[in-house]
């Protein structure tokens, strides 16, 4: 069913689909000999974590004591929370999976760290969806500058990190979905950016779904048949048993 949902149009992708796709995009960028762009990605849990913190932040009248170096978001920034993660200060861009739960819709967020701008990629640009998308980006735009201020690596010339919210910029001219394919659009938008290729105005979603499904199925079968166990993907090993 996992491959069925990925392969066929008008099927909503799940957290599992996007987490796995973005893991391999992250891995592709980290281990490429000559990457086109320095980037990392997050996962669906990051979105839920930062939104939960933002709700608490607003409810407690912007209490900055909630933003600490021990918070899970700080661990993401250090590159510790996801497999093949990179410290954000070594990257130029961070790609976010964003789920607008009230709209049942996925969008892509891309933070340009140097520009202090968050770019919003939306494959369903209606007034209602755009308004909800901007709202979904606000926790990132508001909280991340405060988290960056906790790390010396983001300071320039020993100057404090600017705490103003990041600007949220809507990316125009994107192909638009006609059915429940937003998850595939998000994955493809990310891949086009990583490969430094322009996003085409005409988007064959069936072709992209087929390609992703075939690639993941072939890779899964190769691992299963050849007993490949890549270290980064292996489950954590338990403590060695004392046999004596």
ROSE-4610 file (N, C-alpha, C; in Angstrom, 1 decimal, always signed):
// ROSE-4610
residu = [X/X/X/X/X/X/X/X/X/X/X/X/X/X/X/X/X/X/X/X/X/X/X/X/X/X/X/X/X/X/X/X/X/X/X/X/X/X/X/X/X/X/X/X/X/X/X/X/X/X/X/X/X/X/X/X/X/X/X/X/X/X/X/X/X/X/X/X/X/X/X/X/X/X/X/X/X/X/X/X/X/X/X/X/X/X/X/X/X/X/X/X/X/X/X/X/X/X/X/X/X/X/X/X/X/X/X/X/X/X/X/X/X/X/X/X/X/X/X/X/X/X/X/X/X/X/X/X/X/X/X/X/X/X/X/X/X/X/X/X/X/X/X/X/X/X/X/X/X/X/X/X/X/X/X/X/X/X/X/X/X/X/X/X/X/X/X/X/X/X/X/X/X/X/X/X/X/X/X/X/X/X/X/X/X/X/X/X/X/X/X/X/X/X/X/X/X/X/X/X/X/X/X/X/X/X/X/X/X/X/X/X/X/X/X/X/X/X/X/X/X/X/X/X/X/X/X/X/X/X/X/X/X/X/X/X/X/X/X/X/X/X/X/X/X/X/X/X/X/X/X/X/X/X/X/X/X/X/X/X/X/X/X/X/X/X/X/X/X/X/X/X/X/X/X/X/X/X/X/X/X/X/X/X/X/X/X/X/X/X/X/X/X/X/X/X/X/X/X/X/X/X/X/X/X/X/X/X/X/X/X/X/X/X/X/X/X/X/X/X/X/X/X/X/X/X/X/X/X/X/X/X/X/X/X/X/X/X/X/X/X/X/X/X/X/X/X/X/X/X/X/X/X/X/X/X/X/X/X/X/X/X/X/X/X/X/X/X/X/X/X/X/X/X/X/X/X/X/X/X/X/X/X/X/X/X/X/X/X/X/X/X/X/X/X/X/X/X/X/X/X/X/X/X/X/X/X/X/X/X/X/X/X/X/X/X/X/X/X/X/X/X/X/X/X/X/X/X/X/X/X/X/X/X/X/X/X/X/X/X/X/X/X/X/X/X/X/X/X/X/X/X/X/X/X/X/X/X/X/X/X/X/X/X/X/X/X/X/X/X/X/X/X/X/X/X/X/X/X/X/X/X/X/X/X/X/X/X/X/X/X/X/X/X/X/X/X/X/X/X/X/X/X/X/X/X/X/X/X/X/X/X/X/X/X/X/X/X/X/X/X/X/X/X/X/X/X/X/X/X/X/X/X/X/X/X/X/X/X/X/X/X/X/X/X/X/X/X/X/X/X/X/X/X/X/X/X/X/X/X/X/X/X/X/X/X/X/X/X/X/X/X/X/X/X/X/X/X/X/X/X/X/X/X/X/X/X/X/X/X/X/X/X/X/X/X/X/X/X/X/X/X/X/X/X/X/X/X/X/X/X/X/X/X/X/X/X/X/X/X/X/X/X/X/X/X/X/X/X/X/X/X/X/X/X/X/X/X/X/X/X/X/X/X/X/X/X/X/X/X/X/X/X/X/X/X/X/X/X/X/X/X/X/X/X/X/X/X/X/X/X/X/X/X/X/X/X/X/X/X/X/X/X/X/X/X/X/X/X/X/X/X/X/X/X/X/X/X/X/X/X/X/X/X/X/X/X/X/X/X/X/X/X/X/X/X/X/X/X/X/X/X/X/X/X/X/X/X/X/X/X/X]
num = [1/1/1/2/2/2/3/3/3/4/4/4/5/5/5/6/6/6/7/7/7/8/8/8/9/9/9/10/10/10/11/11/11/12/12/12/13/13/13/14/14/14/15/15/15/16/16/16/17/17/17/18/18/18/19/19/19/20/20/20/21/21/21/22/22/22/23/23/23/24/24/24/25/25/25/26/26/26/27/27/27/28/28/28/29/29/29/30/30/30/31/31/31/32/32/32/33/33/33/34/34/34/35/35/35/36/36/36/37/37/37/38/38/38/39/39/39/40/40/40/41/41/41/42/42/42/43/43/43/44/44/44/45/45/45/46/46/46/47/47/47/48/48/48/49/49/49/50/50/50/51/51/51/52/52/52/53/53/53/54/54/54/55/55/55/56/56/56/57/57/57/58/58/58/59/59/59/60/60/60/61/61/61/62/62/62/63/63/63/64/64/64/65/65/65/66/66/66/67/67/67/68/68/68/69/69/69/70/70/70/71/71/71/72/72/72/73/73/73/74/74/74/75/75/75/76/76/76/77/77/77/78/78/78/79/79/79/80/80/80/81/81/81/82/82/82/83/83/83/84/84/84/85/85/85/86/86/86/87/87/87/88/88/88/89/89/89/90/90/90/91/91/91/92/92/92/93/93/93/94/94/94/95/95/95/96/96/96/97/97/97/98/98/98/99/99/99/100/100/100/101/101/101/102/102/102/103/103/103/104/104/104/105/105/105/106/106/106/107/107/107/108/108/108/109/109/109/110/110/110/111/111/111/112/112/112/113/113/113/114/114/114/115/115/115/116/116/116/117/117/117/118/118/118/119/119/119/120/120/120/121/121/121/122/122/122/123/123/123/124/124/124/125/125/125/126/126/126/127/127/127/128/128/128/129/129/129/130/130/130/131/131/131/132/132/132/133/133/133/134/134/134/135/135/135/136/136/136/137/137/137/138/138/138/139/139/139/140/140/140/141/141/141/142/142/142/143/143/143/144/144/144/145/145/145/146/146/146/147/147/147/148/148/148/149/149/149/150/150/150/151/151/151/152/152/152/153/153/153/154/154/154/155/155/155/156/156/156/157/157/157/158/158/158/159/159/159/160/160/160/161/161/161/162/162/162/163/163/163/164/164/164/165/165/165/166/166/166/167/167/167/168/168/168/169/169/169/170/170/170/171/171/171/172/172/172/173/173/173/174/174/174/175/175/175/176/176/176/177/177/177/178/178/178/179/179/179/180/180/180/181/181/181/182/182/182/183/183/183/184/184/184/185/185/185/186/186/186/187/187/187/188/188/188/189/189/189/190/190/190/191/191/191/192/192/192/193/193/193/194/194/194/195/195/195/196/196/196/197/197/197/198/198/198/199/199/199/200/200/200/201/201/201/202/202/202/203/203/203/204/204/204/205/205/205/206/206/206/207/207/207/208/208/208/209/209/209/210/210/210/211/211/211/212/212/212/213/213/213/214/214/214/215/215/215/216/216/216/217/217/217/218/218/218/219/219/219/220/220/220/221/221/221/222/222/222/223/223/223/224/224/224/225/225/225/226/226/226/227/227/227/228/228/228/229/229/229/230/230/230/231/231/231/232/232/232/233/233/233/234/234/234/235/235/235/236/236/236/237/237/237/238/238/238/239/239/239/240/240/240/241/241/241/242/242/242/243/243/243/244/244/244]
x = [+0.8/+0.0/+0.9/+2.0/+2.9/+3.3/+3.7/+4.1/+2.9/+1.7/+0.5/+0.2/+0.2/-0.1/+0.9/+2.1/+3.1/+3.0/+2.6/+2.7/+1.5/+0.3/-0.9/-1.4/-1.8/-2.3/-3.5/-3.7/-4.9/-4.9/-3.7/-3.5/-2.7/-3.2/-2.5/-1.3/-0.1/+1.1/+1.0/+1.6/+1.6/+2.9/+2.9/+4.2/+5.3/+5.0/+6.1/+6.7/+5.8/+6.3/+7.3/+6.8/+7.6/+8.9/+8.8/+10.0/+11.0/+10.6/+11.6/+12.2/+11.3/+11.8/+12.8/+12.5/+13.4/+14.6/+14.6/+15.8/+16.8/+16.3/+17.2/+17.6/+16.8/+17.3/+18.4/+18.2/+19.2/+20.5/+20.4/+21.5/+22.3/+21.5/+22.1/+22.9/+22.4/+23.2/+24.4/+24.3/+25.4/+26.6/+26.3/+27.4/+27.7/+27.1/+27.5/+28.9/+29.7/+31.1/+31.1/+30.2/+30.2/+28.7/+28.2/+26.8/+26.5/+25.3/+25.0/+24.7/+24.2/+23.8/+24.0/+24.4/+24.6/+23.2/+22.7/+21.3/+21.2/+20.2/+19.7/+18.2/+17.6/+16.1/+15.7/+14.4/+13.9/+12.9/+12.0/+11.0/+9.7/+8.7/+7.3/+7.2/+8.1/+8.1/+8.6/+9.5/+10.0/+8.8/+8.0/+6.9/+5.9/+5.6/+4.7/+5.4/+6.7/+7.4/+7.4/+7.7/+7.8/+6.4/+5.4/+4.1/+3.6/+3.9/+3.5/+4.2/+5.5/+6.2/+5.6/+5.3/+4.8/+3.4/+2.6/+1.3/+1.5/+2.5/+2.8/+3.5/+4.3/+5.0/+4.0/+3.0/+2.0/+1.1/+0.7/-0.2/+0.5/+1.8/+2.5/+3.1/+2.5/+2.9/+4.3/+4.8/+6.1/+7.2/+7.0/+8.0/+9.3/+10.3/+11.6/+12.3/+11.9/+12.5/+12.1/+11.1/+10.8/+11.8/+12.6/+13.6/+14.9/+15.3/+16.5/+17.4/+18.7/+19.6/+19.3/+18.5/+18.1/+16.9/+16.2/+15.0/+15.3/+14.3/+14.5/+14.8/+14.2/+14.5/+16.0/+16.6/+18.0/+18.9/+18.4/+19.1/+19.0/+17.8/+17.7/+18.8/+18.9/+19.8/+21.3/+21.5/+22.9/+23.1/+22.0/+22.1/+22.0/+21.5/+21.5/+20.2/+19.1/+17.8/+17.4/+18.0/+17.6/+18.8/+18.6/+19.7/+20.2/+21.5/+22.2/+22.0/+21.7/+21.5/+22.8/+22.8/+23.9/+23.7/+24.7/+24.5/+24.1/+23.1/+22.5/+23.5/+24.5/+25.4/+26.4/+26.4/+27.2/+26.4/+25.1/+24.2/+23.8/+23.4/+22.9/+21.4/+20.8/+19.3/+18.9/+17.7/+17.0/+15.6/+15.3/+14.0/+13.1/+11.9/+10.9/+9.7/+9.2/+8.0/+6.9/+5.9/+4.9/+3.5/+2.8/+1.4/+0.4/-0.5/-1.6/-2.7/-2.9/-3.8/-5.3/-5.6/-7.0/-7.3/-6.3/-6.6/-6.3/-5.7/-5.3/-4.4/-3.3/-2.5/-1.1/-0.1/+1.3/+1.9/+2.8/+3.6/+5.1/+5.9/+7.4/+7.8/+8.6/+9.2/+10.7/+11.3/+12.8/+13.4/+14.2/+14.8/+16.2/+16.3/+17.6/+18.3/+19.3/+19.8/+20.5/+21.2/+21.9/+21.0/+19.9/+18.9/+18.0/+17.9/+16.9/+15.5/+15.2/+13.9/+13.5/+12.2/+11.6/+10.7/+11.0/+10.3/+9.2/+8.0/+6.9/+6.5/+6.5/+6.1/+4.8/+3.8/+2.4/+1.9/+1.4/+0.9/-0.6/-1.2/-2.6/-2.9/-2.7/-2.7/-4.1/-4.9/-6.1/-5.9/-6.9/-6.7/-6.7/-7.6/-7.7/-6.4/-6.0/-4.8/-3.5/-3.4/-2.3/-2.2/-3.4/-3.5/-3.1/-3.6/-3.3/-1.8/-1.2/+0.2/+1.1/+0.7/+1.5/+1.4/+0.3/+0.1/+0.9/+1.0/+1.7/+3.2/+3.7/+5.1/+5.5/+4.5/+4.8/+5.7/+5.4/+6.2/+7.7/+8.0/+9.4/+10.0/+9.2/+9.7/+10.0/+9.1/+9.2/+10.2/+10.2/+11.0/+12.5/+12.7/+14.1/+15.1/+14.8/+15.8/+16.2/+15.3/+15.7/+16.5/+16.2/+17.1/+18.5/+18.6/+19.9/+20.7/+20.1/+20.8/+21.5/+21.1/+21.7/+23.1/+23.3/+24.5/+25.5/+26.7/+27.7/+28.0/+27.8/+28.1/+27.2/+26.1/+25.3/+25.5/+26.5/+26.8/+27.9/+27.8/+28.7/+29.5/+30.8/+31.7/+31.4/+31.1/+30.8/+29.5/+28.7/+27.5/+26.3/+25.4/+24.2/+23.4/+22.8/+21.9/+20.6/+20.2/+18.9/+17.8/+16.9/+15.8/+14.5/+14.5/+13.3/+12.9/+11.6/+11.1/+11.6/+11.8/+12.2/+11.0/+11.4/+10.4/+9.9/+8.6/+8.0/+7.6/+8.2/+8.0/+7.3/+6.3/+5.5/+6.2/+6.5/+7.2/+6.0/+6.1/+5.1/+5.5/+4.5/+4.8/+4.9/+4.5/+4.6/+3.5/+3.7/+2.6/+1.6/+0.4/-0.7/-1.3/-1.6/-2.2/-3.7/-4.2/-5.7/-6.3/-5.5/-6.1/-5.3/-5.4/-4.7/-3.3/-2.5/-1.1/-0.1/-0.5/+0.3/+1.6/+1.6/+2.8/+3.9/+3.4/+4.3/+4.9/+4.1/+4.6/+5.6/+5.4/+6.4/+7.7/+7.7/+8.9/+9.6/+8.9/+9.5/+10.0/+9.3/+9.8/+11.2/+11.3/+12.5/+13.6/+13.3/+14.4/+14.8/+13.9/+14.2/+15.2/+14.9/+15.8/+17.2/+17.2/+18.5/+19.4/+18.7/+19.4/+19.7/+19.2/+19.4/+18.8/+17.6/+16.9/+15.6/+15.2/+14.0/+12.8/+11.8/+10.6/+9.7/+9.4/+8.6/+7.2/+6.6/+5.3/+4.2/+4.6/+3.7/+4.3/+3.5/+4.0/+3.3/+3.9/+3.3/+3.4/+2.4/+2.5/+2.6/+1.9/+2.0/+3.4/+4.1/+5.5/+6.4/+6.2/+7.0/+6.7/+5.4/+5.0/+5.6/+5.5/+6.1/+7.5/+8.2/+9.7/+10.0/+9.4/+9.7/+9.3/+8.2/+7.8/+8.8/+9.2/+10.1/+11.5/+12.0/+13.3/+13.3/+12.2/+12.2/+12.0/+11.1/+10.9/+12.2/+12.9/+14.1/+15.1/+15.2/+16.2/+15.9/+14.6/+14.1/+14.4/+14.1/+14.4/+15.9/+16.7/+18.1/+18.6/+18.1/+18.5/+18.1/+16.9/+16.3/+17.0/+17.2/+17.8/+19.3/+20.0/+21.4/+21.8/+20.9/+21.1/+22.0/+21.7/+22.5/+21.9/+22.8/+22.4/+23.3/+22.8/+23.6/+23.6/+24.8/+25.0/+24.0/+23.8/+23.0/+21.5/+21.1/+19.7/+19.5/+20.5/+20.3/+19.7/+18.9/+18.3/+19.4/+19.2/+20.3/+20.6/+21.8/+22.3/+22.2/+21.7/+21.6/+23.0/+23.1/+24.4/+24.7/+26.0/+26.5/+26.2/+25.8/+25.5/+26.8/+26.9/+28.0/+27.7/+28.5/+28.2/+28.9/+29.7/+30.4/+30.1]
y = [-1.2/+0.0/+1.3/+1.2/+2.3/+2.7/+1.7/+2.0/+2.3/+1.8/+2.1/+3.5/+4.0/+5.4/+6.4/+5.9/+6.8/+6.8/+5.7/+5.5/+6.1/+6.1/+6.4/+7.8/+8.6/+10.0/+10.0/+11.2/+11.5/+10.7/+10.3/+9.6/+10.6/+10.8/+11.7/+11.0/+11.6/+11.0/+11.3/+10.3/+10.4/+11.0/+11.2/+11.6/+10.6/+9.4/+8.4/+8.6/+8.8/+9.1/+10.2/+11.4/+12.6/+12.5/+11.9/+11.7/+10.9/+9.8/+9.0/+9.7/+10.3/+11.1/+12.1/+12.9/+14.0/+13.4/+12.2/+11.6/+11.4/+10.8/+10.5/+11.7/+12.8/+14.0/+14.6/+14.5/+15.0/+14.2/+12.9/+12.0/+12.3/+12.5/+12.8/+14.1/+15.1/+16.3/+16.2/+15.5/+15.4/+14.6/+13.6/+12.7/+13.0/+13.9/+14.2/+14.8/+14.4/+14.9/+16.4/+16.8/+18.2/+18.7/+18.9/+19.3/+20.6/+20.7/+22.0/+23.1/+22.7/+23.6/+23.0/+23.8/+23.3/+23.5/+22.3/+22.3/+21.2/+21.2/+20.1/+20.2/+19.1/+19.1/+18.7/+18.9/+18.4/+17.3/+17.0/+16.0/+16.5/+15.6/+16.1/+16.4/+15.7/+15.9/+17.4/+17.9/+19.2/+20.2/+20.0/+20.9/+20.9/+19.7/+19.6/+20.2/+20.0/+20.5/+22.0/+22.6/+24.1/+24.8/+24.1/+24.7/+24.5/+23.4/+23.3/+24.3/+24.6/+25.6/+27.0/+27.3/+28.6/+28.9/+27.9/+28.0/+28.4/+27.7/+27.9/+29.3/+29.7/+31.0/+32.1/+32.0/+33.0/+33.1/+31.9/+31.8/+32.4/+32.3/+32.8/+34.2/+34.9/+36.3/+36.4/+35.5/+35.6/+35.4/+34.4/+34.1/+33.5/+34.3/+33.9/+32.8/+32.5/+31.5/+30.1/+30.0/+28.8/+28.3/+29.3/+29.0/+28.8/+27.5/+27.1/+26.2/+26.1/+25.3/+23.8/+23.5/+22.1/+21.6/+22.6/+22.2/+21.3/+20.5/+19.6/+20.4/+21.6/+22.4/+22.8/+23.0/+23.3/+22.1/+20.9/+19.7/+19.6/+19.9/+19.9/+20.8/+22.0/+23.0/+22.5/+21.8/+21.2/+20.0/+19.6/+18.4/+17.1/+17.0/+15.8/+15.0/+15.6/+14.9/+14.0/+14.1/+13.3/+12.6/+11.4/+10.7/+11.6/+11.6/+12.3/+13.8/+14.3/+15.7/+16.5/+17.7/+18.6/+19.8/+20.3/+21.5/+22.6/+23.4/+24.4/+25.5/+25.8/+26.9/+26.5/+25.2/+24.7/+24.7/+25.1/+25.0/+26.5/+26.6/+27.8/+27.8/+26.6/+26.5/+25.4/+25.5/+24.4/+24.2/+23.0/+22.7/+22.1/+22.6/+22.2/+21.5/+20.4/+19.8/+20.4/+21.0/+21.8/+21.2/+20.8/+20.3/+21.2/+21.7/+22.6/+21.7/+21.4/+20.3/+20.8/+22.0/+22.5/+22.4/+22.4/+22.4/+21.0/+20.1/+18.8/+19.0/+19.8/+20.2/+20.4/+19.8/+19.9/+21.1/+21.8/+22.8/+22.6/+23.2/+23.2/+24.6/+24.6/+25.8/+25.7/+26.8/+26.8/+28.1/+27.9/+29.0/+29.3/+30.5/+31.0/+31.7/+31.1/+31.6/+33.0/+33.1/+34.4/+35.5/+35.3/+36.3/+36.6/+35.6/+35.7/+35.7/+34.9/+34.8/+33.4/+33.2/+31.8/+31.8/+31.0/+30.9/+29.8/+30.1/+29.2/+28.7/+27.4/+26.7/+26.1/+26.6/+26.1/+25.7/+24.4/+23.9/+24.1/+24.8/+25.1/+26.5/+27.4/+28.9/+29.5/+29.2/+30.0/+31.0/+31.9/+32.9/+32.2/+31.2/+30.6/+29.7/+29.0/+28.2/+29.0/+30.2/+31.0/+31.7/+32.1/+32.6/+31.6/+30.4/+29.3/+28.9/+29.0/+28.7/+29.7/+31.0/+32.0/+31.8/+31.5/+31.3/+30.1/+29.0/+27.8/+28.1/+29.1/+29.5/+30.4/+31.0/+32.0/+31.4/+30.2/+29.7/+29.6/+29.2/+29.2/+30.6/+31.5/+32.9/+33.6/+33.3/+34.0/+33.4/+32.0/+31.4/+31.1/+30.8/+30.4/+31.5/+32.8/+33.8/+33.8/+33.5/+33.4/+32.1/+31.1/+29.9/+30.1/+30.8/+31.1/+32.0/+32.8/+33.7/+32.9/+31.6/+30.8/+30.2/+30.3/+29.7/+30.8/+30.7/+31.7/+31.6/+30.4/+30.1/+31.0/+31.5/+32.3/+33.8/+34.2/+35.6/+36.0/+37.2/+37.8/+38.9/+38.8/+39.9/+40.1/+39.1/+39.2/+40.0/+40.2/+41.0/+40.1/+40.5/+39.6/+39.3/+38.1/+37.7/+38.6/+39.0/+39.8/+39.0/+39.5/+38.7/+39.0/+39.9/+40.2/+38.9/+38.7/+37.5/+37.5/+36.3/+36.2/+36.6/+37.2/+37.5/+36.2/+36.1/+35.0/+35.4/+34.7/+35.1/+34.0/+34.3/+33.3/+33.1/+31.9/+31.6/+31.5/+32.4/+32.5/+31.6/+31.4/+30.7/+29.2/+28.6/+27.2/+26.4/+25.2/+24.3/+24.1/+23.9/+23.8/+22.4/+21.8/+20.5/+20.6/+19.5/+19.4/+18.3/+17.5/+16.5/+16.4/+15.3/+15.2/+14.8/+15.6/+15.3/+16.2/+17.0/+18.0/+17.5/+16.3/+15.7/+15.4/+15.0/+14.7/+16.0/+17.1/+18.4/+18.9/+18.7/+19.2/+18.5/+17.2/+16.4/+16.8/+17.1/+17.5/+18.9/+19.8/+21.2/+21.1/+20.3/+20.2/+19.7/+18.7/+18.0/+19.0/+19.7/+20.7/+21.7/+22.2/+23.2/+22.6/+21.4/+20.8/+20.6/+20.2/+20.0/+21.3/+22.4/+23.7/+23.8/+23.2/+23.2/+24.0/+24.7/+25.5/+24.6/+25.0/+24.2/+24.4/+23.4/+23.6/+24.1/+24.9/+25.4/+24.3/+23.3/+22.1/+20.9/+20.3/+19.3/+18.0/+17.0/+15.6/+14.9/+15.0/+14.4/+12.8/+12.2/+10.8/+10.3/+11.0/+10.7/+10.8/+11.8/+12.0/+10.9/+10.6/+9.6/+8.2/+7.9/+6.6/+6.5/+7.6/+7.6/+7.4/+8.1/+7.9/+6.5/+6.0/+4.6/+3.6/+3.7/+2.7/+2.8/+4.0/+4.1/+3.5/+3.8/+3.3/+1.8/+1.3/-0.1/-0.9/-0.4/-1.1/-1.1/+0.1/+0.2/-0.7/-0.8/-1.7/-3.1/-3.5/-4.9/-5.2/-4.3/-4.5/-4.7/-4.0/-4.1/-5.5/-5.8/-7.1/-8.3/-8.3/-9.5/-9.6/-8.5/-8.5/-8.3/-8.2/-8.1/-6.9/-5.8/-4.6/-3.9/-3.5/-2.8/-1.6/-0.5/+0.8/+1.3/+1.7/+2.1/+3.2/+4.2/+5.3/+4.9/+3.8/+3.4/+2.3/+1.7/+0.6/+1.1/+0.2/+0.6/+0.6/+1.4/+1.5/+0.2/-0.1/-1.4/-1.3/-2.4/-2.5/-2.8/-2.7/-3.0/-4.5/-4.7/-6.1/-6.9/-8.1/-9.0/-9.7/-9.8/-10.5/-12.0/-12.7/-14.1/-15.0/-14.4/-15.1/-14.6]
z = [+0.0/+0.0/+0.0/+0.6/+0.7/-0.8/-1.6/-3.0/-3.8/-3.5/-4.3/-4.1/-2.9/-2.7/-3.3/-3.4/-4.0/-5.5/-6.1/-7.6/-8.3/-7.6/-8.4/-8.1/-9.1/-8.9/-8.0/-7.5/-6.7/-5.3/-4.9/-3.6/-2.7/-1.5/-0.6/+0.0/-0.1/+0.5/+2.1/+2.8/+4.2/+4.8/+6.1/+6.8/+6.4/+6.4/+6.1/+4.7/+3.7/+2.4/+2.3/+2.9/+2.8/+3.7/+4.8/+5.7/+4.9/+4.3/+3.6/+2.4/+1.6/+0.4/+0.8/+1.9/+2.3/+2.9/+3.5/+4.1/+2.9/+1.8/+0.7/+0.0/-0.1/-0.6/+0.2/+1.5/+2.5/+2.3/+2.2/+2.1/+0.7/-0.3/-1.6/-1.6/-0.9/-0.8/+0.1/+1.2/+2.1/+1.6/+0.8/+0.3/-1.1/-1.8/-3.2/-3.2/-4.2/-4.3/-4.6/-5.5/-5.8/-5.8/-4.6/-4.5/-5.2/-5.8/-6.5/-5.4/-4.3/-3.3/-1.9/-0.9/+0.4/+1.2/+1.5/+2.1/+3.1/+3.9/+4.7/+4.7/+5.2/+5.3/+6.7/+7.0/+8.3/+8.0/+9.0/+8.8/+9.3/+9.2/+9.6/+11.1/+11.9/+13.3/+13.6/+12.9/+13.1/+13.0/+11.9/+11.8/+13.0/+13.5/+14.6/+15.9/+16.0/+17.2/+17.2/+16.1/+16.1/+16.2/+15.6/+15.8/+17.2/+17.9/+19.3/+20.1/+19.9/+20.6/+20.4/+19.1/+18.8/+19.5/+19.5/+20.2/+21.7/+22.3/+23.7/+23.8/+22.9/+22.9/+22.8/+22.0/+21.9/+23.1/+23.6/+24.8/+26.0/+26.1/+27.3/+27.0/+26.0/+25.7/+25.3/+24.4/+23.8/+24.9/+25.7/+26.8/+26.1/+26.1/+25.5/+26.3/+27.5/+28.3/+27.7/+26.8/+26.2/+25.1/+24.7/+23.6/+24.2/+24.3/+25.0/+24.1/+24.4/+23.7/+23.9/+24.9/+25.1/+24.4/+23.7/+23.0/+21.8/+21.4/+20.3/+19.0/+18.8/+17.7/+17.6/+18.7/+18.8/+18.3/+18.7/+18.2/+16.7/+16.1/+14.7/+14.1/+14.6/+14.1/+14.2/+15.2/+15.4/+14.4/+13.7/+12.8/+13.5/+14.7/+15.5/+15.4/+15.0/+15.2/+14.1/+12.9/+11.8/+11.2/+10.6/+9.9/+8.8/+8.7/+7.6/+7.8/+9.0/+9.2/+9.2/+8.8/+8.8/+9.7/+10.4/+11.2/+10.2/+10.6/+9.7/+9.4/+10.3/+10.0/+8.8/+8.5/+7.3/+6.0/+6.1/+5.0/+4.5/+3.3/+2.8/+2.8/+2.8/+2.7/+3.6/+4.2/+4.9/+4.3/+3.9/+3.3/+4.4/+4.5/+5.5/+4.8/+5.4/+5.0/+5.9/+5.3/+6.1/+5.7/+6.7/+6.5/+7.1/+6.2/+6.7/+7.1/+8.3/+8.7/+8.5/+8.7/+8.5/+7.0/+6.1/+4.7/+4.1/+4.9/+4.4/+3.1/+3.3/+2.2/+2.6/+1.7/+2.0/+1.2/+1.7/+1.0/+1.4/+0.6/+0.9/+1.3/+2.4/+2.9/+2.7/+2.2/+2.0/+2.7/+3.7/+4.3/+3.7/+3.2/+2.7/+3.9/+4.5/+5.8/+5.6/+4.5/+4.2/+4.0/+3.2/+2.9/+4.1/+5.0/+6.1/+5.5/+4.5/+3.9/+3.8/+4.0/+3.9/+2.7/+1.7/+0.5/+0.6/+0.1/+0.3/-1.1/-1.3/-2.5/-2.3/-3.0/-2.8/-4.2/-4.3/-5.6/-5.7/-4.8/-4.9/-4.4/-5.3/-5.0/-5.1/-4.1/-4.0/-2.8/-2.7/-1.7/-0.3/-0.1/+1.2/+1.5/+0.5/+0.6/+0.9/+0.2/+0.4/+1.7/+2.2/+3.6/+4.6/+4.5/+5.4/+5.3/+4.1/+4.0/+4.6/+4.5/+5.2/+6.7/+7.2/+8.6/+9.1/+8.2/+8.6/+8.7/+7.9/+7.9/+9.1/+9.7/+10.8/+11.9/+12.5/+13.5/+13.2/+11.9/+11.5/+11.4/+10.8/+10.6/+12.0/+13.0/+14.2/+15.2/+15.3/+16.3/+15.9/+14.6/+14.3/+14.5/+14.3/+14.6/+16.1/+17.0/+18.4/+18.7/+18.0/+18.1/+17.6/+16.4/+15.8/+16.8/+17.6/+18.5/+19.6/+19.8/+20.8/+20.4/+19.1/+18.5/+18.0/+18.4/+17.9/+16.4/+15.9/+14.5/+13.5/+14.0/+13.1/+13.3/+14.2/+14.4/+13.4/+12.9/+12.0/+12.6/+12.5/+13.0/+14.5/+15.2/+16.7/+17.0/+16.0/+16.2/+16.5/+17.4/+17.7/+16.5/+16.5/+15.5/+15.5/+14.3/+14.3/+14.7/+15.6/+16.1/+15.3/+14.3/+13.6/+12.8/+12.7/+12.0/+10.5/+10.0/+8.6/+7.7/+6.6/+5.6/+4.9/+4.7/+4.0/+2.6/+1.6/+0.2/-0.5/-1.2/-2.0/-3.3/-3.7/-5.0/-6.0/-7.1/-8.1/-9.3/-10.2/-11.4/-11.3/-10.2/-10.0/-10.7/-11.1/-11.7/-10.6/-10.9/-10.0/-10.1/-8.9/-8.9/-9.2/-9.8/-10.1/-9.3/-8.5/-7.6/-6.4/-5.6/-4.3/-4.4/-5.1/-5.4/-4.8/-3.8/-3.2/-2.6/-2.0/-1.5/-2.5/-3.7/-4.8/-5.3/-5.4/-5.8/-4.8/-3.5/-2.5/-2.7/-2.9/-3.1/-4.4/-5.5/-6.7/-6.7/-6.1/-5.9/-5.2/-4.2/-3.4/-4.3/-5.1/-5.9/-7.0/-7.6/-8.6/-8.1/-6.9/-6.2/-6.0/-5.4/-5.1/-6.3/-7.4/-8.7/-9.4/-8.9/-9.5/-10.9/-11.0/-12.3/-12.2/-13.2/-13.1/-13.0/-12.2/-12.1/-13.4/-14.1/-15.4/-15.1/-15.9/-15.7/-15.9/-16.8/-17.0/-16.3/-15.4/-14.5/-14.7/-15.2/-15.3/-14.0/-13.2/-11.9/-11.9/-12.9/-13.1/-13.3/-14.1/-14.5/-13.2/-12.4/-11.2/-10.2/-10.0/-9.1/-9.5/-10.8/-11.3/-11.0/-11.3/-11.1/-9.6/-8.7/-7.3/-6.8/-7.3/-6.8/-7.3/-8.6/-9.2/-8.5/-8.3/-7.6/-6.2/-5.4/-4.1/-4.0/-5.0/-5.0/-5.4/-6.4/-6.8/-5.7/-5.0/-3.9/-2.8/-2.5/-1.4/-1.7/-2.9/-3.3/-3.3/-3.8/-3.8/-2.3/-1.4/+0.0/+0.6/+0.2/+0.7/+0.1/-1.2/-1.9/-1.6/-1.6/-1.4/+0.0/+0.9/+2.4/+2.7/+2.0/+2.2/+3.5/+4.3/+5.6/+5.7/+5.2/+5.2/+6.6/+7.1/+8.5/+8.9/+8.0/+8.4/+8.5/+7.8/+7.8/+8.8/+9.4/+10.3/+11.6/+12.2/+13.5/+14.5/+15.6/+16.6/+17.2/+17.4/+17.9/+19.5/+20.0/+21.5/+22.1/+23.4/+24.1/+23.9/+23.7/+23.5/+24.8/+24.6/+25.7/+26.2/+27.5/+28.1/+28.1/+27.3/+27.1/+28.2/+29.0/+30.0/+31.4]
